[in-house]
Amino acid sequence: EEGGHLGWGLKPFAMEQLMSFDEGEVGVNPSALTEFCSRLESYLSKRANGGRALTLTKLPYAVFGPEVASLGANAPTADDPEDCFGWHIDGDPALAPPSAFRDCFGGYGNREGRGKPRFVSALVYLNGRWDEEWLGGTEFLDPPTNKIYTTTVKPGRVVLLDSDITHRVTRPAPDAGRRPRYSLVVKLLLGYQDVVVAEEGPVRLVGEGVESERFGSAEMNT
């Protein structure tokens, strides 16, 4: 508790443990995060045009430096001030400072560099129970139209977004009481492999299927 306000979150040591889930790294390898990234990679590969396999790796320090973590954790409550969560992006290759990553791939905008890593974020809602009327969804802003799209929080729901999309956390409704709305954000680099994906059954990530939705200027271009 700080300044009379109750806060929730992970201590730096716990965040470091979660971020050390790659094979060969010193630290804990949380099996849940490793399996999640593997399933997401498999699912995206099966949806890729031309049957090309995809690779997913967590955002390395070589891109923005150690001060930009590859994992984020959010736990807003109804007691949070309304304006305490600002609009932000998770990353954009065009903003990468001089680094080994920039030396290798150069400067480019996300989705603009053919054959270059695409910056994506996977947002996972973690609460075992979350009633729809408790709100607390994530808002996404489309700057050209100023339209806002808000996700509905569901236990285990995964939201996959380009990391340069402007978004923000919203606080839950008073009906949620003092329950925190827990979520993790995994920042990833997506790239293609030049291999053919074997025909297999569908991979289920969450719920009964995966939904995609366009809004704002993206909706106009369909």
LOTIZA-320768 format. One record per residue (C-alpha): x negated, z, y; chain; residue number from 1. Coordinates in pm, 1 decimal, always signed. Layout:
<sites>
@u:X | w:Z | v:Y | unit:A | pos:NUM;
...
</sites>
This chain:
<sites>
@u:+0.0 | w:+0.0 | v:+0.0 | unit:A | pos:1;
@u:-141.3 | w:-100.9 | v:+338.7 | unit:A | pos:2;
@u:+13.7 | w:-33.4 | v:+677.5 | unit:A | pos:3;
@u:+333.7 | w:+90.0 | v:+515.6 | unit:A | pos:4;
@u:+381.3 | w:-240.1 | v:+330.2 | unit:A | pos:5;
@u:+379.4 | w:-252.2 | v:-49.4 | unit:A | pos:6;
@u:+163.0 | w:-535.4 | v:-178.5 | unit:A | pos:7;
@u:+117.3 | w:-681.2 | v:-524.4 | unit:A | pos:8;
@u:-167.1 | w:-884.3 | v:-662.7 | unit:A | pos:9;
@u:-469.8 | w:-909.8 | v:-888.6 | unit:A | pos:10;
@u:-797.9 | w:-739.9 | v:-809.4 | unit:A | pos:11;
@u:-1098.6 | w:-971.4 | v:-757.3 | unit:A | pos:12;
@u:-1245.4 | w:-874.5 | v:-1094.7 | unit:A | pos:13;
@u:-923.9 | w:-971.4 | v:-1274.0 | unit:A | pos:14;
@u:-916.4 | w:-1305.6 | v:-1090.4 | unit:A | pos:15;
@u:-1275.7 | w:-1374.2 | v:-1193.9 | unit:A | pos:16;
@u:-1185.3 | w:-1307.7 | v:-1556.8 | unit:A | pos:17;
@u:-891.1 | w:-1547.5 | v:-1540.0 | unit:A | pos:18;
@u:-1098.8 | w:-1818.2 | v:-1374.3 | unit:A | pos:19;
@u:-1363.4 | w:-1796.9 | v:-1647.8 | unit:A | pos:20;
@u:-1154.0 | w:-1969.6 | v:-1911.8 | unit:A | pos:21;
@u:-1377.5 | w:-2272.8 | v:-1967.5 | unit:A | pos:22;
@u:-1580.1 | w:-2283.3 | v:-2287.5 | unit:A | pos:23;
@u:-1939.5 | w:-2178.5 | v:-2238.1 | unit:A | pos:24;
@u:-1879.7 | w:-1967.0 | v:-1929.0 | unit:A | pos:25;
@u:-1974.1 | w:-1602.8 | v:-1916.7 | unit:A | pos:26;
@u:-1665.9 | w:-1381.8 | v:-1913.6 | unit:A | pos:27;
@u:-1326.9 | w:-1366.4 | v:-2074.0 | unit:A | pos:28;
@u:-1163.2 | w:-1684.1 | v:-2205.9 | unit:A | pos:29;
@u:-789.4 | w:-1613.2 | v:-2174.6 | unit:A | pos:30;
@u:-632.7 | w:-1809.1 | v:-2458.9 | unit:A | pos:31;
@u:-306.6 | w:-1856.5 | v:-2268.7 | unit:A | pos:32;
@u:-474.4 | w:-2044.8 | v:-1980.4 | unit:A | pos:33;
@u:-685.4 | w:-2250.1 | v:-2217.2 | unit:A | pos:34;
@u:-379.4 | w:-2349.3 | v:-2420.2 | unit:A | pos:35;
@u:-176.3 | w:-2420.7 | v:-2106.7 | unit:A | pos:36;
@u:-434.7 | w:-2665.9 | v:-1971.2 | unit:A | pos:37;
@u:-468.6 | w:-2830.7 | v:-2313.0 | unit:A | pos:38;
@u:-92.4 | w:-2881.2 | v:-2344.1 | unit:A | pos:39;
@u:-63.9 | w:-3012.2 | v:-1990.0 | unit:A | pos:40;
@u:-348.4 | w:-3258.0 | v:-2052.2 | unit:A | pos:41;
@u:-183.1 | w:-3377.7 | v:-2372.8 | unit:A | pos:42;
@u:+156.6 | w:-3417.2 | v:-2206.5 | unit:A | pos:43;
@u:+20.0 | w:-3614.5 | v:-1913.1 | unit:A | pos:44;
@u:-183.8 | w:-3838.0 | v:-2144.2 | unit:A | pos:45;
@u:+130.2 | w:-3934.7 | v:-2333.1 | unit:A | pos:46;
@u:+303.5 | w:-4027.9 | v:-2006.8 | unit:A | pos:47;
@u:+8.2 | w:-4221.3 | v:-1863.2 | unit:A | pos:48;
@u:+46.7 | w:-4593.3 | v:-1807.6 | unit:A | pos:49;
@u:-128.0 | w:-4798.2 | v:-2072.6 | unit:A | pos:50;
@u:-163.7 | w:-4506.3 | v:-2309.7 | unit:A | pos:51;
@u:-493.0 | w:-4395.0 | v:-2154.3 | unit:A | pos:52;
@u:-587.5 | w:-4034.3 | v:-2216.9 | unit:A | pos:53;
@u:-634.7 | w:-3801.8 | v:-1924.0 | unit:A | pos:54;
@u:-875.6 | w:-3517.0 | v:-1873.1 | unit:A | pos:55;
@u:-802.8 | w:-3200.5 | v:-1678.1 | unit:A | pos:56;
@u:-1071.8 | w:-2966.4 | v:-1552.4 | unit:A | pos:57;
@u:-1040.0 | w:-2670.3 | v:-1322.3 | unit:A | pos:58;
@u:-1155.4 | w:-2725.4 | v:-964.1 | unit:A | pos:59;
@u:-1533.8 | w:-2669.9 | v:-973.0 | unit:A | pos:60;
@u:-1726.9 | w:-2480.9 | v:-708.5 | unit:A | pos:61;
@u:-1923.3 | w:-2802.7 | v:-650.2 | unit:A | pos:62;
@u:-1630.0 | w:-2942.4 | v:-447.2 | unit:A | pos:63;
@u:-1559.8 | w:-2681.3 | v:-177.5 | unit:A | pos:64;
@u:-1802.1 | w:-2401.5 | v:-264.6 | unit:A | pos:65;
@u:-1746.1 | w:-2059.9 | v:-427.2 | unit:A | pos:66;
@u:-1522.3 | w:-1940.2 | v:-145.2 | unit:A | pos:67;
@u:-1241.5 | w:-2170.6 | v:-269.8 | unit:A | pos:68;
@u:-1111.1 | w:-2035.1 | v:-600.2 | unit:A | pos:69;
@u:-973.3 | w:-2252.9 | v:-879.9 | unit:A | pos:70;
@u:-687.7 | w:-2009.5 | v:-936.3 | unit:A | pos:71;
@u:-434.0 | w:-1846.1 | v:-708.5 | unit:A | pos:72;
@u:-189.8 | w:-1562.7 | v:-772.3 | unit:A | pos:73;
@u:+125.4 | w:-1489.9 | v:-572.0 | unit:A | pos:74;
@u:+366.2 | w:-1197.4 | v:-592.6 | unit:A | pos:75;
@u:+603.4 | w:-1201.4 | v:-292.4 | unit:A | pos:76;
@u:+872.1 | w:-935.2 | v:-260.3 | unit:A | pos:77;
@u:+1184.8 | w:-907.7 | v:-48.7 | unit:A | pos:78;
@u:+1003.3 | w:-650.7 | v:+168.2 | unit:A | pos:79;
@u:+746.0 | w:-905.6 | v:+283.6 | unit:A | pos:80;
@u:+768.9 | w:-1015.8 | v:+649.5 | unit:A | pos:81;
@u:+951.2 | w:-1347.0 | v:+679.7 | unit:A | pos:82;
@u:+656.4 | w:-1523.8 | v:+842.0 | unit:A | pos:83;
@u:+373.0 | w:-1385.7 | v:+625.8 | unit:A | pos:84;
@u:+345.9 | w:-1698.1 | v:+406.9 | unit:A | pos:85;
@u:+218.0 | w:-2001.5 | v:+594.4 | unit:A | pos:86;
@u:+225.0 | w:-2373.7 | v:+517.9 | unit:A | pos:87;
@u:-89.9 | w:-2487.6 | v:+338.8 | unit:A | pos:88;
@u:-240.0 | w:-2732.4 | v:+92.1 | unit:A | pos:89;
@u:-444.3 | w:-2643.9 | v:-216.7 | unit:A | pos:90;
@u:-705.8 | w:-2913.7 | v:-167.9 | unit:A | pos:91;
@u:-784.3 | w:-3272.9 | v:-75.0 | unit:A | pos:92;
@u:-1099.3 | w:-3468.9 | v:-164.8 | unit:A | pos:93;
@u:-1103.4 | w:-3606.8 | v:+189.9 | unit:A | pos:94;
@u:-1179.6 | w:-3253.3 | v:+312.4 | unit:A | pos:95;
@u:-1470.9 | w:-3191.3 | v:+77.6 | unit:A | pos:96;
@u:-1785.3 | w:-3089.8 | v:+270.4 | unit:A | pos:97;
@u:-2130.6 | w:-3234.7 | v:+189.8 | unit:A | pos:98;
@u:-2180.1 | w:-3138.5 | v:-173.2 | unit:A | pos:99;
@u:-2280.3 | w:-3264.2 | v:-517.2 | unit:A | pos:100;
@u:-1919.5 | w:-3375.6 | v:-566.6 | unit:A | pos:101;
@u:-1918.6 | w:-3580.2 | v:-245.8 | unit:A | pos:102;
@u:-2258.3 | w:-3727.6 | v:-329.8 | unit:A | pos:103;
@u:-2114.9 | w:-3849.7 | v:-661.3 | unit:A | pos:104;
@u:-1769.8 | w:-3974.1 | v:-555.5 | unit:A | pos:105;
@u:-1795.4 | w:-4020.4 | v:-179.6 | unit:A | pos:106;
@u:-1517.9 | w:-3942.3 | v:+65.3 | unit:A | pos:107;
@u:-1166.5 | w:-4053.8 | v:-28.0 | unit:A | pos:108;
@u:-803.3 | w:-3949.2 | v:+11.5 | unit:A | pos:109;
@u:-616.0 | w:-3803.5 | v:-282.4 | unit:A | pos:110;
@u:-461.0 | w:-4083.1 | v:-496.8 | unit:A | pos:111;
@u:-656.1 | w:-4343.9 | v:-295.0 | unit:A | pos:112;
@u:-982.3 | w:-4352.2 | v:-486.9 | unit:A | pos:113;
@u:-942.1 | w:-4576.3 | v:-792.1 | unit:A | pos:114;
@u:-1122.5 | w:-4421.8 | v:-1088.3 | unit:A | pos:115;
@u:-1193.0 | w:-4103.8 | v:-892.1 | unit:A | pos:116;
@u:-1061.1 | w:-3753.5 | v:-970.3 | unit:A | pos:117;
@u:-711.5 | w:-3674.9 | v:-847.0 | unit:A | pos:118;
@u:-654.9 | w:-3324.8 | v:-712.7 | unit:A | pos:119;
@u:-346.2 | w:-3163.7 | v:-870.3 | unit:A | pos:120;
@u:-209.1 | w:-2810.5 | v:-886.7 | unit:A | pos:121;
@u:-1.9 | w:-2651.4 | v:-1161.1 | unit:A | pos:122;
@u:+228.7 | w:-2376.3 | v:-1036.9 | unit:A | pos:123;
@u:+363.1 | w:-2147.0 | v:-1310.1 | unit:A | pos:124;
@u:+643.9 | w:-1893.7 | v:-1257.4 | unit:A | pos:125;
@u:+564.5 | w:-1591.3 | v:-1473.5 | unit:A | pos:126;
@u:+856.3 | w:-1349.0 | v:-1458.8 | unit:A | pos:127;
@u:+1031.8 | w:-1296.5 | v:-1790.7 | unit:A | pos:128;
@u:+1359.8 | w:-1265.6 | v:-1602.7 | unit:A | pos:129;
@u:+1449.1 | w:-1409.5 | v:-1264.6 | unit:A | pos:130;
@u:+1809.6 | w:-1459.8 | v:-1153.5 | unit:A | pos:131;
@u:+1874.7 | w:-1771.1 | v:-943.9 | unit:A | pos:132;
@u:+2034.4 | w:-1569.1 | v:-663.0 | unit:A | pos:133;
@u:+1708.0 | w:-1380.6 | v:-617.3 | unit:A | pos:134;
@u:+1560.7 | w:-1697.8 | v:-460.5 | unit:A | pos:135;
@u:+1183.1 | w:-1680.8 | v:-392.4 | unit:A | pos:136;
@u:+1120.0 | w:-2050.3 | v:-460.9 | unit:A | pos:137;
@u:+834.5 | w:-2261.9 | v:-328.6 | unit:A | pos:138;
@u:+905.8 | w:-2488.7 | v:-31.2 | unit:A | pos:139;
@u:+750.5 | w:-2836.5 | v:-6.2 | unit:A | pos:140;
@u:+728.9 | w:-3016.7 | v:+327.1 | unit:A | pos:141;
@u:+735.7 | w:-3393.6 | v:+379.7 | unit:A | pos:142;
@u:+570.9 | w:-3433.5 | v:+726.3 | unit:A | pos:143;
@u:+695.9 | w:-3790.8 | v:+798.7 | unit:A | pos:144;
@u:+1060.9 | w:-3680.0 | v:+770.5 | unit:A | pos:145;
@u:+1029.4 | w:-3300.1 | v:+814.8 | unit:A | pos:146;
@u:+1243.8 | w:-3262.9 | v:+506.2 | unit:A | pos:147;
@u:+1191.8 | w:-2954.9 | v:+290.4 | unit:A | pos:148;
@u:+1245.5 | w:-2934.9 | v:-83.2 | unit:A | pos:149;
@u:+1273.4 | w:-2591.1 | v:-245.1 | unit:A | pos:150;
@u:+1216.5 | w:-2525.1 | v:-613.7 | unit:A | pos:151;
@u:+1444.2 | w:-2300.2 | v:-816.2 | unit:A | pos:152;
@u:+1249.1 | w:-2023.5 | v:-986.6 | unit:A | pos:153;
@u:+1300.1 | w:-2007.1 | v:-1362.9 | unit:A | pos:154;
@u:+1099.4 | w:-1802.1 | v:-1614.6 | unit:A | pos:155;
@u:+813.2 | w:-2015.5 | v:-1744.6 | unit:A | pos:156;
@u:+887.1 | w:-2312.9 | v:-1518.4 | unit:A | pos:157;
@u:+586.5 | w:-2530.7 | v:-1437.7 | unit:A | pos:158;
@u:+568.3 | w:-2730.5 | v:-1113.2 | unit:A | pos:159;
@u:+297.8 | w:-2998.8 | v:-1107.7 | unit:A | pos:160;
@u:+206.5 | w:-3129.2 | v:-762.2 | unit:A | pos:161;
@u:-64.1 | w:-3320.8 | v:-584.2 | unit:A | pos:162;
@u:-283.8 | w:-3056.4 | v:-424.8 | unit:A | pos:163;
@u:-260.9 | w:-3215.2 | v:-78.0 | unit:A | pos:164;
@u:+117.5 | w:-3165.6 | v:-57.5 | unit:A | pos:165;
@u:+207.3 | w:-2914.4 | v:+214.1 | unit:A | pos:166;
@u:+390.0 | w:-2612.6 | v:+70.0 | unit:A | pos:167;
@u:+446.7 | w:-2239.7 | v:+111.5 | unit:A | pos:168;
@u:+569.6 | w:-1932.6 | v:-71.6 | unit:A | pos:169;
@u:+907.1 | w:-1784.2 | v:+25.3 | unit:A | pos:170;
@u:+1008.5 | w:-1423.4 | v:-16.7 | unit:A | pos:171;
@u:+1283.4 | w:-1324.9 | v:-262.6 | unit:A | pos:172;
@u:+1632.2 | w:-1230.3 | v:-147.9 | unit:A | pos:173;
@u:+1722.4 | w:-862.1 | v:-93.6 | unit:A | pos:174;
@u:+1921.4 | w:-871.8 | v:-418.8 | unit:A | pos:175;
@u:+1587.4 | w:-891.8 | v:-604.2 | unit:A | pos:176;
@u:+1513.2 | w:-536.6 | v:-491.9 | unit:A | pos:177;
@u:+1143.6 | w:-457.6 | v:-505.8 | unit:A | pos:178;
@u:+1076.7 | w:-698.8 | v:-790.7 | unit:A | pos:179;
@u:+772.6 | w:-919.3 | v:-722.5 | unit:A | pos:180;
@u:+812.5 | w:-1288.3 | v:-802.4 | unit:A | pos:181;
@u:+493.3 | w:-1353.7 | v:-998.0 | unit:A | pos:182;
@u:+323.8 | w:-1693.1 | v:-1015.5 | unit:A | pos:183;
@u:-14.6 | w:-1846.9 | v:-1085.4 | unit:A | pos:184;
@u:-152.7 | w:-2165.2 | v:-932.2 | unit:A | pos:185;
@u:-419.2 | w:-2349.7 | v:-1130.6 | unit:A | pos:186;
@u:-613.6 | w:-2604.2 | v:-922.5 | unit:A | pos:187;
@u:-725.3 | w:-2898.6 | v:-1132.4 | unit:A | pos:188;
@u:-903.8 | w:-3233.4 | v:-1122.7 | unit:A | pos:189;
@u:-734.1 | w:-3513.3 | v:-1315.6 | unit:A | pos:190;
@u:-922.7 | w:-3815.6 | v:-1446.3 | unit:A | pos:191;
@u:-879.1 | w:-4094.7 | v:-1702.6 | unit:A | pos:192;
@u:-1057.5 | w:-4144.3 | v:-2032.1 | unit:A | pos:193;
@u:-1099.4 | w:-4498.8 | v:-2158.9 | unit:A | pos:194;
@u:-945.5 | w:-4423.4 | v:-2495.8 | unit:A | pos:195;
@u:-610.7 | w:-4493.0 | v:-2656.6 | unit:A | pos:196;
@u:-374.4 | w:-4203.6 | v:-2717.7 | unit:A | pos:197;
@u:-238.5 | w:-4177.8 | v:-3070.9 | unit:A | pos:198;
@u:+137.8 | w:-4199.4 | v:-3105.9 | unit:A | pos:199;
@u:+266.1 | w:-3848.6 | v:-3169.8 | unit:A | pos:200;
@u:+574.2 | w:-3642.4 | v:-3102.9 | unit:A | pos:201;
@u:+656.2 | w:-3519.0 | v:-2753.9 | unit:A | pos:202;
@u:+479.1 | w:-3215.0 | v:-2614.5 | unit:A | pos:203;
@u:+715.1 | w:-2953.9 | v:-2476.2 | unit:A | pos:204;
@u:+575.1 | w:-2751.4 | v:-2187.8 | unit:A | pos:205;
@u:+873.0 | w:-2547.5 | v:-2072.2 | unit:A | pos:206;
@u:+1248.5 | w:-2551.5 | v:-2125.2 | unit:A | pos:207;
@u:+1414.3 | w:-2850.5 | v:-2283.1 | unit:A | pos:208;
@u:+1233.7 | w:-3118.4 | v:-2085.1 | unit:A | pos:209;
@u:+1042.1 | w:-3209.7 | v:-1773.2 | unit:A | pos:210;
@u:+1207.3 | w:-3317.6 | v:-1450.1 | unit:A | pos:211;
@u:+1060.6 | w:-3514.1 | v:-1161.5 | unit:A | pos:212;
@u:+1216.4 | w:-3554.0 | v:-819.9 | unit:A | pos:213;
@u:+1132.9 | w:-3756.1 | v:-509.5 | unit:A | pos:214;
@u:+1234.6 | w:-3644.4 | v:-160.5 | unit:A | pos:215;
@u:+1175.0 | w:-3741.0 | v:+200.9 | unit:A | pos:216;
@u:+952.5 | w:-4045.5 | v:+258.0 | unit:A | pos:217;
@u:+881.2 | w:-4077.2 | v:-116.6 | unit:A | pos:218;
@u:+1253.1 | w:-4116.8 | v:-180.0 | unit:A | pos:219;
@u:+1267.4 | w:-4401.5 | v:+73.4 | unit:A | pos:220;
@u:+999.1 | w:-4595.3 | v:-113.1 | unit:A | pos:221;
@u:+1182.3 | w:-4606.1 | v:-448.2 | unit:A | pos:222;
</sites>
